[in-house]
Amino acid sequence: MLLNDANHIVLLYKEEAVLLGTIDGTVRKGRNRIKEYFDYFVKLRPRGKLKYIVCEEISNGHYDFELYEGEKLSTVSARFTFVLEKSGTK
């Protein structure tokens, strides 16, 4: 997978997935809508730092993202929830 490539990131989501983006107030359902978010987000050259995670079928945790608007750096702290699905043996 290519880092910061919206097309590749979106493939990690099921077609009917729902995304509440880290820096977005819009609830996005489906890959097309989720891609709209990542098309914008990757332009900010995000670098994530995982702070804490509990990993099960539903994984929750906290992370910080460093984002650049031009040369201005900002840090966004957020929490996340991922619902995971087993595919074959993986």
Secondary structure as the mmCIF struct_conf table of DSSP 4:
data_model
#
loop_
_struct_conf.conf_type_id
_struct_conf.id
_struct_conf.beg_label_comp_id
_struct_conf.beg_label_asym_id
_struct_conf.beg_label_seq_id
_struct_conf.end_label_comp_id
_struct_conf.end_label_asym_id
_struct_conf.end_label_seq_id
TURN_TY1_P TURN_TY1_P1 LEU A 3 ASN A 4
HELX_RH_AL_P HELX_RH_AL_P1 ALA A 6 VAL A 10
TURN_TY1_P TURN_TY1_P2 LEU A 11 LEU A 12
BEND BEND1 TYR A 13 TYR A 13
TURN_TY1_P TURN_TY1_P3 GLU A 15 GLU A 16
STRN STRN1 VAL A 18 LEU A 20
TURN_TY1_P TURN_TY1_P4 THR A 22 ILE A 23
BEND BEND2 THR A 26 THR A 26
STRN STRN2 VAL A 27 LYS A 29
BEND BEND3 GLY A 30 GLY A 30
HELX_RH_AL_P HELX_RH_AL_P2 ARG A 31 PHE A 41
HELX_RH_3T_P HELX_RH_3T_P1 VAL A 42 LEU A 44
STRN STRN3 ARG A 47 VAL A 54
BEND BEND4 GLU A 56 GLU A 57
STRN STRN4 ILE A 58 GLU A 69
TURN_TY1_P TURN_TY1_P5 GLY A 70 GLU A 71
STRN STRN5 LYS A 72 VAL A 83
TURN_TY1_P TURN_TY1_P6 GLY A 88 THR A 89
#
